[in-house]
Amino acid sequence: METTEKNPHNYRTVGYCMILVSASLVVIALLYLAIGDDVLYSDRVSKEKQFEYKQFLEEMKQKQEQASQINNPEIKNSDSMPVNKP
């Protein structure tokens, strides 16, 4: 009795899929080992990034205020400049 396989390429495809699934499971396991018990890892990272962004905005606001003061100096005391009336 001979065994005839109808389509041997299906076995190859199934094998590749099994390799792909096992590789994805390995990636998940490595992520778990890297993160560990910190289940709120993404929350902590997003809060850190938000804090950095707010600091960046404050620094840029201060730089813009300094630049506007240099470019547009205000005269606080108008009596310091005498005006000659004709």
DSSP file (Angstrom, degrees, kcal/mol; ACC not computed):
  #  RESIDUE AA STRUCTURE BP1 BP2  ACC     N-H-->O    O-->H-N    N-H-->O    O-->H-N    TCO  KAPPA ALPHA  PHI   PSI    X-CA   Y-CA   Z-CA
    1    1 A M              0   0    0      0, 0.0     2,-0.4     0, 0.0     0, 0.0   0.000 360.0 360.0 360.0 126.1    0.0    0.0    0.0
    2    2 A E        -     0   0    0      2,-0.0     2,-0.7     0, 0.0     0, 0.0  -0.782 360.0-137.8 -99.5 140.9    1.4    3.3   -1.0
    3    3 A T        -     0   0    0     -2,-0.4     2,-0.6     2,-0.0     0, 0.0  -0.873  20.0-165.0 -98.3 122.3    0.6    6.5    0.7
    4    4 A T        -     0   0    0     -2,-0.7     2,-0.5     0, 0.0    -2,-0.0  -0.919   8.8-147.1-109.9 127.6   -0.1    9.2   -1.6
    5    5 A E        -     0   0    0     -2,-0.6    -2,-0.0     1,-0.2     0, 0.0  -0.784   1.8-153.7 -93.3 132.1   -0.1   12.8   -0.4
    6    6 A K  S    S+     0   0    0     -2,-0.5    -1,-0.2     1,-0.3     0, 0.0   0.941  83.6   2.2 -72.2 -46.1   -2.4   15.0   -2.2
    7    7 A N    >   -     0   0    0      1,-0.1     3,-1.2     2,-0.0     4,-0.5  -0.773  58.1-178.1-145.2  95.9   -0.6   18.3   -1.6
    8    8 A P  T 3> S+     0   0    0      0, 0.0     4,-1.1     0, 0.0     3,-0.5   0.677  78.7  74.1 -70.1 -15.1    2.7   18.2    0.3
    9    9 A H  H 3> S+     0   0    0      1,-0.2     4,-2.1     2,-0.2     5,-0.2   0.782  85.2  65.1 -69.1 -25.1    3.1   22.0    0.2
   10   10 A N  H <> S+     0   0    0     -3,-1.2     4,-2.5     1,-0.2    -1,-0.2   0.880  98.2  53.6 -63.5 -36.7    0.4   22.3    2.8
   11   11 A Y  H  > S+     0   0    0     -3,-0.5     4,-2.2    -4,-0.5    -1,-0.2   0.892 107.8  50.4 -64.8 -38.7    2.7   20.6    5.3
   12   12 A R  H  X S+     0   0    0     -4,-1.1     4,-2.3     2,-0.2    -2,-0.2   0.919 110.9  48.6 -64.7 -43.5    5.4   23.1    4.6
   13   13 A T  H  X S+     0   0    0     -4,-2.1     4,-2.3     1,-0.2    -2,-0.2   0.910 111.2  49.8 -63.4 -42.9    3.0   26.0    5.1
   14   14 A V  H  X S+     0   0    0     -4,-2.5     4,-2.2     1,-0.2    -1,-0.2   0.896 109.8  52.3 -63.4 -39.3    1.8   24.6    8.3
   15   15 A G  H  X S+     0   0    0     -4,-2.2     4,-2.1     2,-0.2    -2,-0.2   0.916 109.1  48.8 -62.7 -43.9    5.4   24.2    9.5
   16   16 A Y  H  X S+     0   0    0     -4,-2.3     4,-2.3     1,-0.2    -1,-0.2   0.896 110.6  51.5 -63.4 -39.5    6.2   27.8    8.7
   17   17 A C  H  X S+     0   0    0     -4,-2.3     4,-2.5     2,-0.2    -1,-0.2   0.890 108.4  51.4 -64.4 -39.1    3.1   29.0   10.6
   18   18 A M  H  X S+     0   0    0     -4,-2.2     4,-2.4     2,-0.2    -1,-0.2   0.897 109.9  49.5 -65.1 -39.6    4.1   26.9   13.6
   19   19 A I  H  X S+     0   0    0     -4,-2.1     4,-2.3     2,-0.2    -2,-0.2   0.914 111.2  50.1 -63.8 -42.2    7.6   28.5   13.5
   20   20 A L  H  X S+     0   0    0     -4,-2.3     4,-2.1     2,-0.2    -2,-0.2   0.906 111.1  48.2 -63.3 -43.0    6.0   32.0   13.3
   21   21 A V  H  X S+     0   0    0     -4,-2.5     4,-2.0     1,-0.2    -1,-0.2   0.916 112.2  48.6 -64.7 -43.4    3.7   31.3   16.2
   22   22 A S  H  X S+     0   0    0     -4,-2.4     4,-1.9     1,-0.2    -2,-0.2   0.882 110.2  52.0 -66.6 -36.3    6.5   30.0   18.4
   23   23 A A  H  X S+     0   0    0     -4,-2.3     4,-2.1     2,-0.2    -1,-0.2   0.902 109.0  50.1 -65.4 -39.8    8.7   33.0   17.5
   24   24 A S  H  X S+     0   0    0     -4,-2.1     4,-2.2     1,-0.2    -2,-0.2   0.880 109.1  51.9 -66.7 -36.0    5.9   35.4   18.5
   25   25 A L  H  X S+     0   0    0     -4,-2.0     4,-2.3     2,-0.2    -1,-0.2   0.876 107.9  52.1 -66.1 -36.5    5.5   33.5   21.8
   26   26 A V  H  X S+     0   0    0     -4,-1.9     4,-2.4     2,-0.2    -2,-0.2   0.908 108.5  50.8 -64.6 -41.6    9.2   33.9   22.4
   27   27 A V  H  X S+     0   0    0     -4,-2.1     4,-2.2     2,-0.2    -2,-0.2   0.915 110.2  49.5 -62.4 -42.6    9.0   37.6   21.8
   28   28 A I  H  X S+     0   0    0     -4,-2.2     4,-2.2     1,-0.2    -1,-0.2   0.912 110.8  50.0 -62.4 -42.5    6.1   37.9   24.3
   29   29 A A  H  X S+     0   0    0     -4,-2.3     4,-2.3     2,-0.2    -2,-0.2   0.899 109.8  50.5 -63.9 -40.6    8.1   35.9   26.9
   30   30 A L  H  X S+     0   0    0     -4,-2.4     4,-2.2     2,-0.2    -1,-0.2   0.889 109.8  50.6 -65.5 -38.6   11.1   38.2   26.4
   31   31 A L  H  X S+     0   0    0     -4,-2.2     4,-2.6     2,-0.2     5,-0.3   0.905 109.5  51.0 -63.8 -40.4    8.9   41.3   26.9
   32   32 A Y  H  X S+     0   0    0     -4,-2.2     4,-2.9     1,-0.2    -2,-0.2   0.912 111.3  47.6 -62.8 -42.1    7.5   39.8   30.0
   33   33 A L  H  < S+     0   0    0     -4,-2.3    -1,-0.2     2,-0.2    -2,-0.2   0.869 113.1  48.8 -67.3 -35.5   11.0   39.2   31.4
   34   34 A A  H  < S+     0   0    0     -4,-2.2    -2,-0.2    -5,-0.2    -1,-0.2   0.905 119.7  36.1 -70.9 -41.1   12.1   42.7   30.5
   35   35 A I  H >< S+     0   0    0     -4,-2.6     3,-1.3     1,-0.2     2,-0.2   0.878  88.4 173.4 -81.1 -39.3    9.1   44.4   32.1
   36   36 A G  T 3<  -     0   0    0     -4,-2.9    -1,-0.2    -5,-0.3    -2,-0.1  -0.456  64.0 -13.8  72.4-134.5    8.8   42.0   35.0
   37   37 A D  T 3  S+     0   0    0     -2,-0.2     2,-1.9    -4,-0.1    -1,-0.2   0.456 103.2 107.6 -85.8  -0.5    6.3   42.8   37.7
   38   38 A D    X   +     0   0    0     -3,-1.3     3,-1.1     1,-0.2    -1,-0.1  -0.565  38.2 167.5 -80.3  84.5    5.8   46.4   36.5
   39   39 A V  T 3  S+     0   0    0     -2,-1.9     3,-0.3     1,-0.3    -1,-0.2   0.713  73.4  55.7 -74.3 -19.1    2.4   45.9   35.1
   40   40 A L  T 3> S+     0   0    0      1,-0.2     4,-2.4    -3,-0.2    -1,-0.3  -0.097  70.2 126.6-100.8  34.6    1.8   49.7   34.7
   41   41 A Y  H <> S+     0   0    0     -3,-1.1     4,-2.4     1,-0.2     5,-0.2   0.920  72.5  46.9 -58.6 -48.5    5.0   50.1   32.6
   42   42 A S  H  > S+     0   0    0     -3,-0.3     4,-2.4     1,-0.2    -1,-0.2   0.867 111.4  52.3 -66.3 -34.9    3.2   51.9   29.8
   43   43 A D  H  > S+     0   0    0      2,-0.2     4,-2.1     1,-0.2    -1,-0.2   0.917 110.6  47.6 -65.3 -42.7    1.4   54.2   32.2
   44   44 A R  H  X S+     0   0    0     -4,-2.4     4,-2.1     2,-0.2    -2,-0.2   0.909 112.4  49.2 -64.7 -42.6    4.7   55.2   33.9
   45   45 A V  H  X S+     0   0    0     -4,-2.4     4,-2.4     1,-0.2    -2,-0.2   0.912 110.7  49.9 -64.0 -42.8    6.4   55.8   30.5
   46   46 A S  H  X S+     0   0    0     -4,-2.4     4,-2.2     1,-0.2    -1,-0.2   0.883 110.2  50.5 -66.2 -36.8    3.5   58.0   29.3
   47   47 A K  H  X S+     0   0    0     -4,-2.1     4,-2.2     2,-0.2    -1,-0.2   0.892 110.3  50.2 -66.6 -38.8    3.6   60.0   32.5
   48   48 A E  H  X S+     0   0    0     -4,-2.1     4,-2.4     2,-0.2    -2,-0.2   0.923 112.0  47.3 -63.8 -43.7    7.3   60.6   32.2
   49   49 A K  H  X S+     0   0    0     -4,-2.4     4,-2.3     1,-0.2    -2,-0.2   0.883 111.0  51.5 -65.8 -38.0    7.0   61.7   28.6
   50   50 A Q  H  X S+     0   0    0     -4,-2.2     4,-2.2     2,-0.2    -1,-0.2   0.900 110.0  49.5 -65.2 -40.6    4.1   64.0   29.5
   51   51 A F  H  X S+     0   0    0     -4,-2.2     4,-2.2     2,-0.2    -2,-0.2   0.918 111.1  49.2 -63.7 -44.2    6.3   65.6   32.3
   52   52 A E  H  X S+     0   0    0     -4,-2.4     4,-2.3     1,-0.2    -2,-0.2   0.895 110.7  51.1 -61.6 -40.0    9.2   66.1   29.8
   53   53 A Y  H  X S+     0   0    0     -4,-2.3     4,-2.4     2,-0.2    -2,-0.2   0.907 108.9  50.1 -65.2 -42.1    6.8   67.7   27.3
   54   54 A K  H  X S+     0   0    0     -4,-2.2     4,-2.1     2,-0.2    -1,-0.2   0.895 110.7  49.9 -64.5 -39.2    5.5   70.1   29.9
   55   55 A Q  H  X S+     0   0    0     -4,-2.2     4,-2.4     2,-0.2    -1,-0.2   0.914 109.8  51.5 -63.2 -41.9    9.0   71.1   30.9
   56   56 A F  H  X S+     0   0    0     -4,-2.3     4,-2.4     1,-0.2    -2,-0.2   0.912 109.2  50.0 -60.6 -43.7    9.9   71.6   27.2
   57   57 A L  H  X S+     0   0    0     -4,-2.4     4,-2.3     1,-0.2    -1,-0.2   0.897 110.1  50.3 -63.3 -40.5    6.8   73.9   26.8
   58   58 A E  H  X S+     0   0    0     -4,-2.1     4,-2.3     2,-0.2    -1,-0.2   0.911 110.8  49.3 -64.3 -41.9    7.8   75.9   29.8
   59   59 A E  H  X S+     0   0    0     -4,-2.4     4,-2.3     1,-0.2    -2,-0.2   0.911 111.8  48.3 -63.6 -41.9   11.3   76.4   28.6
   60   60 A M  H  X S+     0   0    0     -4,-2.4     4,-2.4     2,-0.2    -1,-0.2   0.883 110.0  52.3 -66.3 -37.5   10.1   77.4   25.2
   61   61 A K  H  X S+     0   0    0     -4,-2.3     4,-2.3     2,-0.2    -2,-0.2   0.914 110.2  48.3 -64.0 -42.7    7.7   79.9   26.7
   62   62 A Q  H  X S+     0   0    0     -4,-2.3     4,-2.3     2,-0.2    -2,-0.2   0.901 111.3  50.2 -64.5 -40.8   10.5   81.5   28.8
   63   63 A K  H  X S+     0   0    0     -4,-2.3     4,-2.4     2,-0.2    -2,-0.2   0.900 111.0  49.0 -64.4 -40.4   12.7   81.7   25.7
   64   64 A Q  H  X S+     0   0    0     -4,-2.4     4,-2.4     2,-0.2    -2,-0.2   0.895 110.6  50.5 -66.4 -39.5    9.9   83.4   23.7
   65   65 A E  H  X S+     0   0    0     -4,-2.3     4,-1.9     2,-0.2    -2,-0.2   0.910 111.6  48.0 -64.5 -41.3    9.3   85.9   26.6
   66   66 A Q  H  X S+     0   0    0     -4,-2.3     4,-1.9     2,-0.2    -2,-0.2   0.908 112.3  49.1 -65.0 -41.3   13.0   86.7   26.8
   67   67 A A  H  X S+     0   0    0     -4,-2.4     4,-2.4     1,-0.2    -2,-0.2   0.887 110.7  49.9 -66.3 -38.5   13.2   87.2   23.0
   68   68 A S  H  X S+     0   0    0     -4,-2.4     4,-2.3     1,-0.2    -1,-0.2   0.854 109.5  51.7 -70.2 -32.7   10.1   89.4   23.0
   69   69 A Q  H  < S+     0   0    0     -4,-1.9    -1,-0.2     2,-0.2    -2,-0.2   0.863 112.2  46.5 -69.3 -35.7   11.6   91.5   25.8
   70   70 A I  H  < S+     0   0    0     -4,-1.9    -2,-0.2     1,-0.2    -1,-0.2   0.912 118.3  41.1 -71.3 -42.9   14.8   92.0   23.9
   71   71 A N  H  < S+     0   0    0     -4,-2.4    -2,-0.2     1,-0.3    -3,-0.2   0.825 126.8  32.0 -75.7 -32.5   13.0   92.8   20.6
   72   72 A N  S  < S-     0   0    0     -4,-2.3    -1,-0.3    -5,-0.2     2,-0.2  -0.657  77.3-170.7-126.7  74.6   10.3   95.0   22.1
   73   73 A P        -     0   0    0      0, 0.0     2,-0.4     0, 0.0    -3,-0.1  -0.465  15.8-140.0 -69.7 136.5   11.8   96.8   25.2
   74   74 A E        -     0   0    0     -2,-0.2     2,-0.8    -5,-0.1    -2,-0.0  -0.764   5.2-134.4 -97.2 140.0    9.1   98.6   27.2
   75   75 A I        -     0   0    0     -2,-0.4     3,-0.1     1,-0.2    -1,-0.0  -0.849  20.6-173.8 -93.2 115.1    9.7  102.0   28.7
   76   76 A K  S    S+     0   0    0     -2,-0.8     2,-0.6     1,-0.2    -1,-0.2   0.838  71.4  45.0 -82.3 -33.0    8.4  101.8   32.2
   77   77 A N    >   -     0   0    0      1,-0.1     3,-1.1     2,-0.0    -1,-0.2  -0.925  60.1-171.5-117.2 110.7    8.8  105.4   33.2
   78   78 A S  G >  S+     0   0    0     -2,-0.6     3,-0.9     1,-0.2    -1,-0.1   0.681  81.4  69.8 -75.3 -15.7    7.6  107.9   30.6
   79   79 A D  G 3  S+     0   0    0      1,-0.2    -1,-0.2     3,-0.1     4,-0.0   0.671  81.6  74.8 -73.6 -16.4    9.1  110.8   32.6
   80   80 A S  G <  S+     0   0    0     -3,-1.1    -1,-0.2     1,-0.2    -2,-0.1   0.705  91.3  58.5 -71.9 -17.2   12.6  109.7   31.9
   81   81 A M  S <  S-     0   0    0     -3,-0.9    -1,-0.2    -4,-0.2     2,-0.1  -0.901  82.1-148.2-114.2 103.6   12.4  111.0   28.3
   82   82 A P        -     0   0    0      0, 0.0     2,-0.5     0, 0.0    -3,-0.1  -0.448   7.3-148.5 -71.7 142.6   11.6  114.7   28.2
   83   83 A V        -     0   0    0     -2,-0.1     2,-0.6    -4,-0.0    -2,-0.0  -0.949   7.4-139.3-113.4 127.4    9.6  115.9   25.2
   84   84 A N        -     0   0    0     -2,-0.5     0, 0.0     2,-0.0     0, 0.0  -0.756  15.7-154.3 -87.0 122.2   10.1  119.4   23.9
   85   85 A K              0   0    0     -2,-0.6    -2,-0.0     1,-0.1     0, 0.0  -0.815 360.0 360.0 -96.5 135.0    6.9  121.1   23.0
   86   86 A P              0   0    0      0, 0.0    -1,-0.1     0, 0.0    -2,-0.0   0.486 360.0 360.0 -76.6 360.0    7.0  123.8   20.3
